[in-house]
Amino acid sequence: MSTKPQTIDEYLAPLSSEKRATLEKLRRAIKSAAPKAEECISYQIPAFRLGGRMLVAFGAAANHCAFYPGASPVEAHKDELKAYDTSKGTIRFQADSPLPAKLVRKLVKTRIAEYAAQQPVAADGATRRR
């Protein structure tokens, strides 16, 4: 990519049709699990923010696609991720073998729950951001 993408659509446009279709499917699964999340570009890759905080990201590399849900979702669902190449916070997969939408939704919901648990609750029951 010669120019930095400003939107997810701009990021996806130059990819091969197979990678683009796989990442569009991933994008839809993320939106389904986090309908209030906002799309953005962070570190030059597609990402989603929720409540101003980075939620998850995804991208394409030369030889694989990747989903970045964070370390705790990867750890929490490690048994379901055995078929994939993982490292702390990253899941790598081939475009012709995408992550199942159901698994993506679980990972995103785990990340949302992690954020919710980090929100301190005031005496009046209102949540306060750190």
Backbone atoms as SQL, in Angstrom:
CREATE TABLE atoms (id INTEGER PRIMARY KEY, chain TEXT, resi INTEGER, resn TEXT, atom TEXT, x REAL, y REAL, z REAL);
INSERT INTO atoms VALUES
  (1, 'A', 1, 'MET', 'N', 0.845, -1.180, 0.000),
  (2, 'A', 1, 'MET', 'CA', 0.000, 0.000, 0.000),
  (3, 'A', 1, 'MET', 'C', 0.887, 1.238, 0.000),
  (4, 'A', 2, 'SER', 'N', 0.743, 2.048, -0.992),
  (5, 'A', 2, 'SER', 'CA', 1.609, 3.213, -1.108),
  (6, 'A', 2, 'SER', 'C', 1.161, 4.350, -0.196),
  (7, 'A', 3, 'THR', 'N', -0.133, 4.531, -0.032),
  (8, 'A', 3, 'THR', 'CA', -0.620, 5.564, 0.882),
  (9, 'A', 3, 'THR', 'C', -1.270, 4.889, 2.081),
  (10, 'A', 4, 'LYS', 'N', -1.217, 5.557, 3.217),
  (11, 'A', 4, 'LYS', 'CA', -1.787, 4.995, 4.429),
  (12, 'A', 4, 'LYS', 'C', -3.307, 4.978, 4.321),
  (13, 'A', 5, 'PRO', 'N', -3.944, 3.842, 4.604),
  (14, 'A', 5, 'PRO', 'CA', -5.404, 3.781, 4.537),
  (15, 'A', 5, 'PRO', 'C', -6.037, 4.619, 5.647),
  (16, 'A', 6, 'GLN', 'N', -7.124, 5.278, 5.319),
  (17, 'A', 6, 'GLN', 'CA', -7.855, 6.079, 6.298),
  (18, 'A', 6, 'GLN', 'C', -9.097, 5.348, 6.811),
  (19, 'A', 7, 'THR', 'N', -9.553, 4.337, 6.046),
  (20, 'A', 7, 'THR', 'CA', -10.740, 3.569, 6.426),
  (21, 'A', 7, 'THR', 'C', -10.453, 2.082, 6.210),
  (22, 'A', 8, 'ILE', 'N', -11.301, 1.252, 6.788),
  (23, 'A', 8, 'ILE', 'CA', -11.148, -0.190, 6.587),
  (24, 'A', 8, 'ILE', 'C', -11.343, -0.531, 5.109),
  (25, 'A', 9, 'ASP', 'N', -12.289, 0.104, 4.452),
  (26, 'A', 9, 'ASP', 'CA', -12.504, -0.163, 3.026),
  (27, 'A', 9, 'ASP', 'C', -11.254, 0.156, 2.208),
  (28, 'A', 10, 'GLU', 'N', -10.578, 1.256, 2.528),
  (29, 'A', 10, 'GLU', 'CA', -9.340, 1.604, 1.830),
  (30, 'A', 10, 'GLU', 'C', -8.257, 0.561, 2.093),
  (31, 'A', 11, 'TYR', 'N', -8.210, 0.032, 3.308),
  (32, 'A', 11, 'TYR', 'CA', -7.233, -1.004, 3.641),
  (33, 'A', 11, 'TYR', 'C', -7.499, -2.269, 2.823),
  (34, 'A', 12, 'LEU', 'N', -8.767, -2.657, 2.735),
  (35, 'A', 12, 'LEU', 'CA', -9.136, -3.910, 2.074),
  (36, 'A', 12, 'LEU', 'C', -9.027, -3.844, 0.546),
  (37, 'A', 13, 'ALA', 'N', -9.215, -2.668, -0.033),
  (38, 'A', 13, 'ALA', 'CA', -9.286, -2.521, -1.492),
  (39, 'A', 13, 'ALA', 'C', -8.133, -3.163, -2.265),
  (40, 'A', 14, 'PRO', 'N', -6.870, -2.963, -1.887),
  (41, 'A', 14, 'PRO', 'CA', -5.790, -3.531, -2.695),
  (42, 'A', 14, 'PRO', 'C', -5.484, -5.012, -2.447),
  (43, 'A', 15, 'LEU', 'N', -6.154, -5.639, -1.500),
  (44, 'A', 15, 'LEU', 'CA', -5.869, -7.043, -1.175),
  (45, 'A', 15, 'LEU', 'C', -6.409, -7.975, -2.248),
  (46, 'A', 16, 'SER', 'N', -5.898, -9.201, -2.268),
  (47, 'A', 16, 'SER', 'CA', -6.429, -10.211, -3.183),
  (48, 'A', 16, 'SER', 'C', -7.902, -10.439, -2.840),
  (49, 'A', 17, 'SER', 'N', -8.671, -10.901, -3.803),
  (50, 'A', 17, 'SER', 'CA', -10.104, -11.106, -3.559),
  (51, 'A', 17, 'SER', 'C', -10.324, -12.115, -2.438),
  (52, 'A', 18, 'GLU', 'N', -9.469, -13.122, -2.333),
  (53, 'A', 18, 'GLU', 'CA', -9.624, -14.127, -1.286),
  (54, 'A', 18, 'GLU', 'C', -9.385, -13.522, 0.103),
  (55, 'A', 19, 'LYS', 'N', -8.300, -12.762, 0.259),
  (56, 'A', 19, 'LYS', 'CA', -8.019, -12.127, 1.557),
  (57, 'A', 19, 'LYS', 'C', -9.088, -11.091, 1.899),
  (58, 'A', 20, 'ARG', 'N', -9.508, -10.319, 0.888),
  (59, 'A', 20, 'ARG', 'CA', -10.529, -9.297, 1.126),
  (60, 'A', 20, 'ARG', 'C', -11.826, -9.948, 1.610),
  (61, 'A', 21, 'ALA', 'N', -12.258, -11.024, 0.958),
  (62, 'A', 21, 'ALA', 'CA', -13.499, -11.710, 1.346),
  (63, 'A', 21, 'ALA', 'C', -13.386, -12.283, 2.756),
  (64, 'A', 22, 'THR', 'N', -12.234, -12.864, 3.070),
  (65, 'A', 22, 'THR', 'CA', -12.024, -13.437, 4.405),
  (66, 'A', 22, 'THR', 'C', -12.067, -12.360, 5.474),
  (67, 'A', 23, 'LEU', 'N', -11.408, -11.234, 5.216),
  (68, 'A', 23, 'LEU', 'CA', -11.385, -10.159, 6.216),
  (69, 'A', 23, 'LEU', 'C', -12.728, -9.443, 6.315),
  (70, 'A', 24, 'GLU', 'N', -13.491, -9.388, 5.226),
  (71, 'A', 24, 'GLU', 'CA', -14.854, -8.825, 5.290),
  (72, 'A', 24, 'GLU', 'C', -15.738, -9.695, 6.182),
  (73, 'A', 25, 'LYS', 'N', -15.576, -11.003, 6.072),
  (74, 'A', 25, 'LYS', 'CA', -16.343, -11.929, 6.914),
  (75, 'A', 25, 'LYS', 'C', -15.971, -11.715, 8.384),
  (76, 'A', 26, 'LEU', 'N', -14.679, -11.557, 8.649),
  (77, 'A', 26, 'LEU', 'CA', -14.200, -11.290, 10.003),
  (78, 'A', 26, 'LEU', 'C', -14.770, -9.969, 10.517),
  (79, 'A', 27, 'ARG', 'N', -14.759, -8.969, 9.675),
  (80, 'A', 27, 'ARG', 'CA', -15.302, -7.637, 10.019),
  (81, 'A', 27, 'ARG', 'C', -16.772, -7.739, 10.411),
  (82, 'A', 28, 'ARG', 'N', -17.552, -8.492, 9.633),
  (83, 'A', 28, 'ARG', 'CA', -18.986, -8.661, 9.935),
  (84, 'A', 28, 'ARG', 'C', -19.190, -9.378, 11.271),
  (85, 'A', 29, 'ALA', 'N', -18.361, -10.386, 11.545),
  (86, 'A', 29, 'ALA', 'CA', -18.490, -11.121, 12.810),
  (87, 'A', 29, 'ALA', 'C', -18.165, -10.204, 13.999),
  (88, 'A', 30, 'ILE', 'N', -17.164, -9.354, 13.840),
  (89, 'A', 30, 'ILE', 'CA', -16.809, -8.405, 14.913),
  (90, 'A', 30, 'ILE', 'C', -17.967, -7.437, 15.140),
  (91, 'A', 31, 'LYS', 'N', -18.511, -6.891, 14.049),
  (92, 'A', 31, 'LYS', 'CA', -19.651, -5.957, 14.174),
  (93, 'A', 31, 'LYS', 'C', -20.840, -6.619, 14.843),
  (94, 'A', 32, 'SER', 'N', -21.066, -7.882, 14.519),
  (95, 'A', 32, 'SER', 'CA', -22.176, -8.632, 15.092),
  (96, 'A', 32, 'SER', 'C', -22.017, -8.768, 16.608),
  (97, 'A', 33, 'ALA', 'N', -20.789, -9.015, 17.059),
  (98, 'A', 33, 'ALA', 'CA', -20.524, -9.190, 18.490),
  (99, 'A', 33, 'ALA', 'C', -20.439, -7.871, 19.243),
  (100, 'A', 34, 'ALA', 'N', -20.061, -6.816, 18.532),
  (101, 'A', 34, 'ALA', 'CA', -19.878, -5.502, 19.170),
  (102, 'A', 34, 'ALA', 'C', -20.512, -4.420, 18.301),
  (103, 'A', 35, 'PRO', 'N', -21.840, -4.395, 18.227),
  (104, 'A', 35, 'PRO', 'CA', -22.502, -3.442, 17.331),
  (105, 'A', 35, 'PRO', 'C', -22.241, -1.966, 17.665),
  (106, 'A', 36, 'LYS', 'N', -21.852, -1.674, 18.904),
  (107, 'A', 36, 'LYS', 'CA', -21.591, -0.284, 19.291),
  (108, 'A', 36, 'LYS', 'C', -20.145, 0.136, 19.039),
  (109, 'A', 37, 'ALA', 'N', -19.318, -0.805, 18.634),
  (110, 'A', 37, 'ALA', 'CA', -17.904, -0.499, 18.390),
  (111, 'A', 37, 'ALA', 'C', -17.763, 0.337, 17.119),
  (112, 'A', 38, 'GLU', 'N', -16.776, 1.213, 17.121),
  (113, 'A', 38, 'GLU', 'CA', -16.518, 2.093, 15.976),
  (114, 'A', 38, 'GLU', 'C', -15.332, 1.570, 15.185),
  (115, 'A', 39, 'GLU', 'N', -15.479, 1.549, 13.864),
  (116, 'A', 39, 'GLU', 'CA', -14.376, 1.151, 13.003),
  (117, 'A', 39, 'GLU', 'C', -13.333, 2.263, 12.968),
  (118, 'A', 40, 'CYS', 'N', -12.074, 1.860, 12.856),
  (119, 'A', 40, 'CYS', 'CA', -10.990, 2.833, 12.746),
  (120, 'A', 40, 'CYS', 'C', -9.776, 2.147, 12.126),
  (121, 'A', 41, 'ILE', 'N', -8.769, 2.932, 11.873),
  (122, 'A', 41, 'ILE', 'CA', -7.469, 2.398, 11.471),
  (123, 'A', 41, 'ILE', 'C', -6.512, 2.740, 12.620),
  (124, 'A', 42, 'SER', 'N', -5.811, 1.736, 13.120),
  (125, 'A', 42, 'SER', 'CA', -4.858, 1.935, 14.196),
  (126, 'A', 42, 'SER', 'C', -3.584, 1.189, 13.831),
  (127, 'A', 43, 'TYR', 'N', -2.460, 1.872, 13.906),
  (128, 'A', 43, 'TYR', 'CA', -1.188, 1.286, 13.484),
  (129, 'A', 43, 'TYR', 'C', -1.286, 0.769, 12.046),
  (130, 'A', 44, 'GLN', 'N', -2.017, 1.478, 11.225),
  (131, 'A', 44, 'GLN', 'CA', -2.198, 1.212, 9.799),
  (132, 'A', 44, 'GLN', 'C', -2.915, -0.095, 9.488),
  (133, 'A', 45, 'ILE', 'N', -3.662, -0.640, 10.465),
  (134, 'A', 45, 'ILE', 'CA', -4.485, -1.817, 10.204),
  (135, 'A', 45, 'ILE', 'C', -5.910, -1.556, 10.698),
  (136, 'A', 46, 'PRO', 'N', -6.879, -2.298, 10.164),
  (137, 'A', 46, 'PRO', 'CA', -8.272, -2.138, 10.598),
  (138, 'A', 46, 'PRO', 'C', -8.450, -2.519, 12.061),
  (139, 'A', 47, 'ALA', 'N', -9.242, -1.716, 12.755),
  (140, 'A', 47, 'ALA', 'CA', -9.474, -1.967, 14.174),
  (141, 'A', 47, 'ALA', 'C', -10.871, -1.487, 14.558),
  (142, 'A', 48, 'PHE', 'N', -11.261, -1.846, 15.763),
  (143, 'A', 48, 'PHE', 'CA', -12.533, -1.410, 16.332),
  (144, 'A', 48, 'PHE', 'C', -12.257, -0.834, 17.709),
  (145, 'A', 49, 'ARG', 'N', -12.904, 0.294, 18.011),
  (146, 'A', 49, 'ARG', 'CA', -12.828, 0.919, 19.335),
  (147, 'A', 49, 'ARG', 'C', -14.200, 0.811, 19.988),
  (148, 'A', 50, 'LEU', 'N', -14.167, 0.680, 21.283),
  (149, 'A', 50, 'LEU', 'CA', -15.408, 0.657, 22.055),
  (150, 'A', 50, 'LEU', 'C', -15.199, 1.551, 23.260),
  (151, 'A', 51, 'GLY', 'N', -16.033, 2.561, 23.382),
  (152, 'A', 51, 'GLY', 'CA', -15.894, 3.494, 24.498),
  (153, 'A', 51, 'GLY', 'C', -14.553, 4.209, 24.483),
  (154, 'A', 52, 'GLY', 'N', -14.019, 4.457, 23.291),
  (155, 'A', 52, 'GLY', 'CA', -12.747, 5.158, 23.161),
  (156, 'A', 52, 'GLY', 'C', -11.518, 4.284, 23.348),
  (157, 'A', 53, 'ARG', 'N', -11.721, 3.016, 23.658),
  (158, 'A', 53, 'ARG', 'CA', -10.602, 2.085, 23.882),
  (159, 'A', 53, 'ARG', 'C', -10.503, 1.098, 22.728),
  (160, 'A', 54, 'MET', 'N', -9.269, 0.720, 22.389),
  (161, 'A', 54, 'MET', 'CA', -9.059, -0.254, 21.336),
  (162, 'A', 54, 'MET', 'C', -9.665, -1.589, 21.763),
  (163, 'A', 55, 'LEU', 'N', -10.489, -2.160, 20.907),
  (164, 'A', 55, 'LEU', 'CA', -11.145, -3.428, 21.226),
  (165, 'A', 55, 'LEU', 'C', -10.395, -4.582, 20.562),
  (166, 'A', 56, 'VAL', 'N', -10.433, -4.642, 19.245),
  (167, 'A', 56, 'VAL', 'CA', -9.748, -5.681, 18.470),
  (168, 'A', 56, 'VAL', 'C', -9.260, -5.083, 17.162),
  (169, 'A', 57, 'ALA', 'N', -8.380, -5.820, 16.492),
  (170, 'A', 57, 'ALA', 'CA', -7.883, -5.387, 15.184),
  (171, 'A', 57, 'ALA', 'C', -7.688, -6.623, 14.313),
  (172, 'A', 58, 'PHE', 'N', -7.481, -6.387, 13.015),
  (173, 'A', 58, 'PHE', 'CA', -7.209, -7.494, 12.107),
  (174, 'A', 58, 'PHE', 'C', -6.399, -6.969, 10.937),
  (175, 'A', 59, 'GLY', 'N', -5.835, -7.889, 10.168),
  (176, 'A', 59, 'GLY', 'CA', -5.041, -7.439, 9.036),
  (177, 'A', 59, 'GLY', 'C', -4.603, -8.580, 8.153),
  (178, 'A', 60, 'ALA', 'N', -3.900, -8.219, 7.097),
  (179, 'A', 60, 'ALA', 'CA', -3.383, -9.193, 6.139),
  (180, 'A', 60, 'ALA', 'C', -1.881, -8.993, 6.012),
  (181, 'A', 61, 'ALA', 'N', -1.165, -10.101, 6.013),
  (182, 'A', 61, 'ALA', 'CA', 0.275, -10.081, 5.769),
  (183, 'A', 61, 'ALA', 'C', 0.521, -10.843, 4.469),
  (184, 'A', 62, 'ALA', 'N', 1.756, -10.926, 4.060),
  (185, 'A', 62, 'ALA', 'CA', 2.074, -11.583, 2.789),
  (186, 'A', 62, 'ALA', 'C', 1.587, -13.029, 2.744),
  (187, 'A', 63, 'ASN', 'N', 1.751, -13.763, 3.848),
  (188, 'A', 63, 'ASN', 'CA', 1.446, -15.190, 3.827),
  (189, 'A', 63, 'ASN', 'C', 0.299, -15.634, 4.734),
  (190, 'A', 64, 'HIS', 'N', -0.394, -14.690, 5.351),
  (191, 'A', 64, 'HIS', 'CA', -1.498, -15.056, 6.239),
  (192, 'A', 64, 'HIS', 'C', -2.377, -13.838, 6.529),
  (193, 'A', 65, 'CYS', 'N', -3.483, -14.112, 7.211),
  (194, 'A', 65, 'CYS', 'CA', -4.327, -13.057, 7.771),
  (195, 'A', 65, 'CYS', 'C', -4.177, -13.173, 9.288),
  (196, 'A', 66, 'ALA', 'N', -4.521, -12.114, 10.006),
  (197, 'A', 66, 'ALA', 'CA', -4.393, -12.161, 11.456),
  (198, 'A', 66, 'ALA', 'C', -5.544, -11.426, 12.126),
  (199, 'A', 67, 'PHE', 'N', -5.875, -11.900, 13.309),
  (200, 'A', 67, 'PHE', 'CA', -6.885, -11.278, 14.157),
  (201, 'A', 67, 'PHE', 'C', -6.195, -11.000, 15.481),
  (202, 'A', 68, 'TYR', 'N', -6.392, -9.802, 16.006),
  (203, 'A', 68, 'TYR', 'CA', -5.735, -9.357, 17.231),
  (204, 'A', 68, 'TYR', 'C', -6.782, -9.037, 18.308),
  (205, 'A', 69, 'PRO', 'N', -7.273, -10.062, 19.022),
  (206, 'A', 69, 'PRO', 'CA', -8.286, -9.806, 20.050),
  (207, 'A', 69, 'PRO', 'C', -7.690, -9.469, 21.419),
  (208, 'A', 70, 'GLY', 'N', -6.385, -9.574, 21.570),
  (209, 'A', 70, 'GLY', 'CA', -5.755, -9.334, 22.861),
  (210, 'A', 70, 'GLY', 'C', -5.381, -10.639, 23.537),
  (211, 'A', 71, 'ALA', 'N', -4.538, -10.548, 24.544),
  (212, 'A', 71, 'ALA', 'CA', -3.987, -11.740, 25.190),
  (213, 'A', 71, 'ALA', 'C', -5.025, -12.559, 25.960),
  (214, 'A', 72, 'SER', 'N', -5.890, -11.917, 26.731),
  (215, 'A', 72, 'SER', 'CA', -6.808, -12.709, 27.565),
  (216, 'A', 72, 'SER', 'C', -7.832, -13.494, 26.744),
  (217, 'A', 73, 'PRO', 'N', -8.413, -12.951, 25.658),
  (218, 'A', 73, 'PRO', 'CA', -9.310, -13.787, 24.857),
  (219, 'A', 73, 'PRO', 'C', -8.596, -14.984, 24.217),
  (220, 'A', 74, 'VAL', 'N', -7.354, -14.779, 23.774),
  (221, 'A', 74, 'VAL', 'CA', -6.594, -15.894, 23.180),
  (222, 'A', 74, 'VAL', 'C', -6.356, -16.971, 24.238),
  (223, 'A', 75, 'GLU', 'N', -5.993, -16.554, 25.436),
  (224, 'A', 75, 'GLU', 'CA', -5.767, -17.506, 26.530),
  (225, 'A', 75, 'GLU', 'C', -7.072, -18.200, 26.936),
  (226, 'A', 76, 'ALA', 'N', -8.148, -17.437, 27.056),
  (227, 'A', 76, 'ALA', 'CA', -9.436, -17.985, 27.491),
  (228, 'A', 76, 'ALA', 'C', -9.988, -19.024, 26.519),
  (229, 'A', 77, 'HIS', 'N', -9.669, -18.883, 25.246),
  (230, 'A', 77, 'HIS', 'CA', -10.213, -19.791, 24.226),
  (231, 'A', 77, 'HIS', 'C', -9.119, -20.623, 23.554),
  (232, 'A', 78, 'LYS', 'N', -8.011, -20.861, 24.285),
  (233, 'A', 78, 'LYS', 'CA', -6.860, -21.548, 23.684),
  (234, 'A', 78, 'LYS', 'C', -7.216, -22.939, 23.160),
  (235, 'A', 79, 'ASP', 'N', -8.145, -23.637, 23.812),
  (236, 'A', 79, 'ASP', 'CA', -8.518, -24.975, 23.333),
  (237, 'A', 79, 'ASP', 'C', -9.194, -24.914, 21.967),
  (238, 'A', 80, 'GLU', 'N', -9.995, -23.864, 21.750),
  (239, 'A', 80, 'GLU', 'CA', -10.683, -23.712, 20.466),
  (240, 'A', 80, 'GLU', 'C', -9.758, -23.172, 19.378),
  (241, 'A', 81, 'LEU', 'N', -8.595, -22.683, 19.787),
  (242, 'A', 81, 'LEU', 'CA', -7.643, -22.083, 18.842),
  (243, 'A', 81, 'LEU', 'C', -6.464, -22.997, 18.517),
  (244, 'A', 82, 'LYS', 'N', -6.522, -24.253, 18.947),
  (245, 'A', 82, 'LYS', 'CA', -5.398, -25.175, 18.726),
  (246, 'A', 82, 'LYS', 'C', -5.043, -25.347, 17.255),
  (247, 'A', 83, 'ALA', 'N', -6.010, -25.214, 16.368),
  (248, 'A', 83, 'ALA', 'CA', -5.766, -25.404, 14.931),
  (249, 'A', 83, 'ALA', 'C', -5.095, -24.194, 14.282),
  (250, 'A', 84, 'TYR', 'N', -4.910, -23.124, 15.057),
  (251, 'A', 84, 'TYR', 'CA', -4.367, -21.877, 14.500),
  (252, 'A', 84, 'TYR', 'C', -3.012, -21.554, 15.115),
  (253, 'A', 85, 'ASP', 'N', -2.242, -20.777, 14.396),
  (254, 'A', 85, 'ASP', 'CA', -0.957, -20.279, 14.882),
  (255, 'A', 85, 'ASP', 'C', -1.262, -19.067, 15.762),
  (256, 'A', 86, 'THR', 'N', -0.970, -19.188, 17.052),
  (257, 'A', 86, 'THR', 'CA', -1.267, -18.084, 17.973),
  (258, 'A', 86, 'THR', 'C', -0.004, -17.638, 18.694),
  (259, 'A', 87, 'SER', 'N', -0.025, -16.421, 19.132),
  (260, 'A', 87, 'SER', 'CA', 0.972, -15.894, 20.046),
  (261, 'A', 87, 'SER', 'C', 0.208, -14.923, 20.935),
  (262, 'A', 88, 'LYS', 'N', 0.863, -14.328, 21.875),
  (263, 'A', 88, 'LYS', 'CA', 0.165, -13.474, 22.838),
  (264, 'A', 88, 'LYS', 'C', -0.678, -12.411, 22.122),
  (265, 'A', 89, 'GLY', 'N', -1.995, -12.590, 22.153),
  (266, 'A', 89, 'GLY', 'CA', -2.900, -11.600, 21.593),
  (267, 'A', 89, 'GLY', 'C', -3.130, -11.679, 20.093),
  (268, 'A', 90, 'THR', 'N', -2.521, -12.664, 19.405),
  (269, 'A', 90, 'THR', 'CA', -2.611, -12.749, 17.952),
  (270, 'A', 90, 'THR', 'C', -3.020, -14.147, 17.510),
  (271, 'A', 91, 'ILE', 'N', -3.883, -14.191, 16.494),
  (272, 'A', 91, 'ILE', 'CA', -4.270, -15.453, 15.873),
  (273, 'A', 91, 'ILE', 'C', -4.007, -15.299, 14.374),
  (274, 'A', 92, 'ARG', 'N', -3.147, -16.158, 13.840),
  (275, 'A', 92, 'ARG', 'CA', -2.844, -16.121, 12.409),
  (276, 'A', 92, 'ARG', 'C', -3.566, -17.274, 11.717),
  (277, 'A', 93, 'PHE', 'N', -4.084, -17.000, 10.518),
  (278, 'A', 93, 'PHE', 'CA', -4.818, -18.018, 9.768),
  (279, 'A', 93, 'PHE', 'C', -4.688, -17.740, 8.280),
  (280, 'A', 94, 'GLN', 'N', -4.979, -18.757, 7.489),
  (281, 'A', 94, 'GLN', 'CA', -4.923, -18.624, 6.039),
  (282, 'A', 94, 'GLN', 'C', -6.267, -18.107, 5.515),
  (283, 'A', 95, 'ALA', 'N', -6.216, -17.354, 4.448),
  (284, 'A', 95, 'ALA', 'CA', -7.444, -16.791, 3.867),
  (285, 'A', 95, 'ALA', 'C', -8.417, -17.894, 3.455),
  (286, 'A', 96, 'ASP', 'N', -7.885, -19.041, 3.035),
  (287, 'A', 96, 'ASP', 'CA', -8.774, -20.132, 2.610),
  (288, 'A', 96, 'ASP', 'C', -9.227, -21.001, 3.788),
  (289, 'A', 97, 'SER', 'N', -8.843, -20.608, 4.997),
  (290, 'A', 97, 'SER', 'CA', -9.238, -21.329, 6.207),
  (291, 'A', 97, 'SER', 'C', -9.541, -20.313, 7.311),
  (292, 'A', 98, 'PRO', 'N', -10.568, -19.474, 7.105),
  (293, 'A', 98, 'PRO', 'CA', -10.841, -18.373, 8.030),
  (294, 'A', 98, 'PRO', 'C', -11.330, -18.829, 9.402),
  (295, 'A', 99, 'LEU', 'N', -11.225, -17.929, 10.363),
  (296, 'A', 99, 'LEU', 'CA', -11.767, -18.190, 11.690),
  (297, 'A', 99, 'LEU', 'C', -13.289, -18.281, 11.586),
  (298, 'A', 100, 'PRO', 'N', -13.904, -19.257, 12.249),
  (299, 'A', 100, 'PRO', 'CA', -15.372, -19.332, 12.237),
  (300, 'A', 100, 'PRO', 'C', -15.984, -18.090, 12.906),
  (301, 'A', 101, 'ALA', 'N', -17.057, -17.585, 12.337),
  (302, 'A', 101, 'ALA', 'CA', -17.711, -16.379, 12.868),
  (303, 'A', 101, 'ALA', 'C', -18.113, -16.570, 14.331),
  (304, 'A', 102, 'LYS', 'N', -18.567, -17.756, 14.681),
  (305, 'A', 102, 'LYS', 'CA', -18.984, -18.026, 16.063),
  (306, 'A', 102, 'LYS', 'C', -17.800, -17.857, 17.027),
  (307, 'A', 103, 'LEU', 'N', -16.622, -18.327, 16.625),
  (308, 'A', 103, 'LEU', 'CA', -15.427, -18.192, 17.446),
  (309, 'A', 103, 'LEU', 'C', -15.003, -16.728, 17.553),
  (310, 'A', 104, 'VAL', 'N', -15.088, -16.003, 16.450),
  (311, 'A', 104, 'VAL', 'CA', -14.740, -14.570, 16.467),
  (312, 'A', 104, 'VAL', 'C', -15.653, -13.838, 17.444),
  (313, 'A', 105, 'ARG', 'N', -16.945, -14.131, 17.391),
  (314, 'A', 105, 'ARG', 'CA', -17.894, -13.475, 18.306),
  (315, 'A', 105, 'ARG', 'C', -17.551, -13.792, 19.765),
  (316, 'A', 106, 'LYS', 'N', -17.167, -15.034, 20.056),
  (317, 'A', 106, 'LYS', 'CA', -16.771, -15.406, 21.425),
  (318, 'A', 106, 'LYS', 'C', -15.551, -14.601, 21.870),
  (319, 'A', 107, 'LEU', 'N', -14.567, -14.504, 20.989),
  (320, 'A', 107, 'LEU', 'CA', -13.341, -13.773, 21.319),
  (321, 'A', 107, 'LEU', 'C', -13.636, -12.299, 21.584),
  (322, 'A', 108, 'VAL', 'N', -14.477, -11.697, 20.740),
  (323, 'A', 108, 'VAL', 'CA', -14.824, -10.282, 20.906),
  (324, 'A', 108, 'VAL', 'C', -15.605, -10.080, 22.202),
  (325, 'A', 109, 'LYS', 'N', -16.555, -10.956, 22.478),
  (326, 'A', 109, 'LYS', 'CA', -17.348, -10.827, 23.704),
  (327, 'A', 109, 'LYS', 'C', -16.474, -11.023, 24.953),
  (328, 'A', 110, 'THR', 'N', -15.471, -11.876, 24.854),
  (329, 'A', 110, 'THR', 'CA', -14.529, -12.045, 25.967),
  (330, 'A', 110, 'THR', 'C', -13.754, -10.753, 26.194),
  (331, 'A', 111, 'ARG', 'N', -13.359, -10.110, 25.103),
  (332, 'A', 111, 'ARG', 'CA', -12.625, -8.840, 25.205),
  (333, 'A', 111, 'ARG', 'C', -13.519, -7.758, 25.821),
  (334, 'A', 112, 'ILE', 'N', -14.782, -7.696, 25.402),
  (335, 'A', 112, 'ILE', 'CA', -15.726, -6.721, 25.957),
  (336, 'A', 112, 'ILE', 'C', -15.914, -6.970, 27.459),
  (337, 'A', 113, 'ALA', 'N', -16.044, -8.227, 27.842),
  (338, 'A', 113, 'ALA', 'CA', -16.212, -8.574, 29.263),
  (339, 'A', 113, 'ALA', 'C', -14.969, -8.181, 30.061),
  (340, 'A', 114, 'GLU', 'N', -13.803, -8.360, 29.447),
  (341, 'A', 114, 'GLU', 'CA', -12.555, -7.958, 30.105),
  (342, 'A', 114, 'GLU', 'C', -12.569, -6.457, 30.382),
  (343, 'A', 115, 'TYR', 'N', -12.974, -5.663, 29.406),
  (344, 'A', 115, 'TYR', 'CA', -13.054, -4.213, 29.590),
  (345, 'A', 115, 'TYR', 'C', -14.082, -3.849, 30.651),
  (346, 'A', 116, 'ALA', 'N', -15.228, -4.516, 30.622),
  (347, 'A', 116, 'ALA', 'CA', -16.283, -4.222, 31.597),
  (348, 'A', 116, 'ALA', 'C', -15.797, -4.504, 33.017),
  (349, 'A', 117, 'ALA', 'N', -15.015, -5.562, 33.189),
  (350, 'A', 117, 'ALA', 'CA', -14.500, -5.910, 34.509),
  (351, 'A', 117, 'ALA', 'C', -13.478, -4.892, 35.016),
  (352, 'A', 118, 'GLN', 'N', -12.857, -4.182, 34.088),
  (353, 'A', 118, 'GLN', 'CA', -11.858, -3.179, 34.467),
  (354, 'A', 118, 'GLN', 'C', -12.478, -1.837, 34.840),
  (355, 'A', 119, 'GLN', 'N', -13.766, -1.661, 34.572),
  (356, 'A', 119, 'GLN', 'CA', -14.439, -0.399, 34.862),
  (357, 'A', 119, 'GLN', 'C', -14.779, -0.329, 36.354),
  (358, 'A', 120, 'PRO', 'N', -14.148, 0.547, 37.102),
  (359, 'A', 120, 'PRO', 'CA', -14.535, 0.680, 38.510),
  (360, 'A', 120, 'PRO', 'C', -15.961, 1.235, 38.614),
  (361, 'A', 121, 'VAL', 'N', -16.683, 0.768, 39.598),
  (362, 'A', 121, 'VAL', 'CA', -18.063, 1.207, 39.788),
  (363, 'A', 121, 'VAL', 'C', -18.126, 2.144, 40.993),
  (364, 'A', 122, 'ALA', 'N', -18.714, 3.305, 40.803),
  (365, 'A', 122, 'ALA', 'CA', -18.857, 4.287, 41.881),
  (366, 'A', 122, 'ALA', 'C', -19.961, 3.841, 42.838),
  (367, 'A', 123, 'ALA', 'N', -20.035, 4.481, 43.983),
  (368, 'A', 123, 'ALA', 'CA', -21.037, 4.151, 44.992),
  (369, 'A', 123, 'ALA', 'C', -22.451, 4.286, 44.450),
  (370, 'A', 124, 'ASP', 'N', -22.653, 5.222, 43.481),
  (371, 'A', 124, 'ASP', 'CA', -23.982, 5.416, 42.923),
  (372, 'A', 124, 'ASP', 'C', -24.292, 4.416, 41.807),
  (373, 'A', 125, 'GLY', 'N', -23.343, 3.480, 41.538),
  (374, 'A', 125, 'GLY', 'CA', -23.580, 2.455, 40.507),
  (375, 'A', 125, 'GLY', 'C', -23.093, 2.862, 39.123),
  (376, 'A', 126, 'ALA', 'N', -22.676, 4.102, 38.955),
  (377, 'A', 126, 'ALA', 'CA', -22.195, 4.553, 37.653),
  (378, 'A', 126, 'ALA', 'C', -20.768, 4.063, 37.446),
  (379, 'A', 127, 'THR', 'N', -20.434, 3.718, 36.214),
  (380, 'A', 127, 'THR', 'CA', -19.074, 3.294, 35.944),
  (381, 'A', 127, 'THR', 'C', -18.201, 4.510, 35.694),
  (382, 'A', 128, 'ARG', 'N', -16.960, 4.396, 36.080),
  (383, 'A', 128, 'ARG', 'CA', -16.000, 5.471, 35.901),
  (384, 'A', 128, 'ARG', 'C', -14.846, 4.944, 35.061),
  (385, 'A', 129, 'ARG', 'N', -14.444, 5.706, 34.074),
  (386, 'A', 129, 'ARG', 'CA', -13.283, 5.316, 33.275),
  (387, 'A', 129, 'ARG', 'C', -12.023, 5.694, 34.022),
  (388, 'A', 130, 'ARG', 'N', -11.000, 4.867, 33.865),
  (389, 'A', 130, 'ARG', 'CA', -9.705, 5.161, 34.497),
  (390, 'A', 130, 'ARG', 'C', -8.945, 6.141, 33.678);
